[in-house]
């Protein structure tokens, strides 16, 4: 198993493009991919799965990280449009709310 993280605090540097491109390239050579979309904008979620803020996924990374829920990450995984790619969707605005909560309150998780 290979784990690759794409991270940069600056916006607009191509993180989503690189992550989606690497996912498709790995899928093209027969690898199975799990992309975790930790971006509140959720562009990888939108592009790879078709879920949007208007039609959100049943569960998301926001649910996994939320201290009020007890959702295993495995239950948040959804299929992408490409068979070899699976996504833990971002959660859009909910991910921002959870991020704000995690940054301001000490917790047990």
C-alpha positions in Angstrom: 0.0 0.0 0.0 1.2 3.5 -0.9 0.0 6.6 1.0 0.4 9.9 -0.7 -0.6 13.2 0.9 -1.0 16.4 -1.1 -0.9 19.4 1.2 -0.2 23.1 1.1 -1.7 25.9 3.3 -1.9 28.2 0.3 -5.0 28.0 -1.9 -5.0 27.8 -5.6 -1.7 25.9 -6.0 -3.2 22.9 -7.7 -3.6 20.4 -4.8 -7.0 19.2 -6.1 -5.7 18.9 -9.7 -2.7 16.9 -8.6 -4.7 14.6 -6.3 -7.4 13.9 -8.9 -4.7 13.4 -11.6 -2.7 11.0 -9.5 -5.8 9.1 -8.6 -6.7 8.6 -12.3 -3.1 7.8 -13.2 -2.9 5.1 -10.5 -6.3 3.7 -11.5 -5.1 3.5 -15.1 -2.4 1.1 -14.1 -4.8 -1.0 -12.1 -4.4 0.4 -8.6 -7.4 0.9 -6.3 -7.5 4.4 -4.8 -9.0 6.0 -1.7 -9.0 9.7 -2.0 -9.9 11.6 1.3 -11.2 15.0 0.4 -10.3 17.3 3.3 -11.0 20.5 1.4 -14.1 22.4 2.5 -14.8 23.4 -1.1 -15.2 19.7 -1.9 -14.0 20.0 -5.5 -12.6 16.4 -5.6 -15.9 15.2 -4.2 -17.8 17.1 -6.8 -15.6 16.0 -9.7 -15.1 12.4 -8.8 -18.5 11.5 -7.4 -21.0 14.1 -8.6 -22.1 14.9 -5.1 -22.7 18.6 -4.5 -23.8 20.9 -1.7 -27.3 20.6 -3.1 -27.1 16.8 -3.3 -24.6 15.8 -0.6 -23.3 12.3 0.1 -25.0 10.2 2.8 -21.9 10.5 5.0 -18.7 12.5 4.8 -15.3 13.3 6.4 -17.2 15.9 8.5 -19.3 13.1 10.0 -16.1 11.1 10.8 -14.4 14.0 12.5 -17.5 15.3 14.3 -17.2 14.6 18.1 -21.1 14.4 18.2 -21.1 11.3 16.0 -19.4 8.0 16.1 -19.0 7.2 12.4 -16.2 4.9 11.3 -14.4 6.3 8.2 -15.2 3.0 6.4 -18.9 4.0 6.4 -18.2 7.3 4.8 -16.5 5.9 1.7 -18.4 6.3 -1.6 -17.7 5.0 -5.1 -16.4 7.5 -7.6 -17.5 7.6 -11.3 -14.4 5.5 -12.1 -14.6 2.0 -10.7 -11.0 1.9 -9.2 -11.5 5.2 -7.2 -13.3 5.6 -3.9 -13.7 8.8 -2.0 -14.3 10.0 1.5 -16.3 13.1 0.6 -15.5 16.4 2.1 -18.8 17.4 3.7 -18.6 20.9 2.3 -19.9 23.5 4.8 -20.3 20.8 7.5 -16.6 20.1 7.3 -15.9 23.8 7.9 -18.2 23.7 11.0 -16.5 20.6 12.3 -13.1 22.1 11.7 -14.0 25.2 13.6 -15.3 23.0 16.5 -12.1 20.9 16.6 -10.0 24.0 16.6 -11.7 25.6 19.6 -12.7 22.8 22.0 -10.6 20.2 23.7 -12.0 16.7 23.2 -11.6 13.1 23.9 -11.2 11.8 20.3 
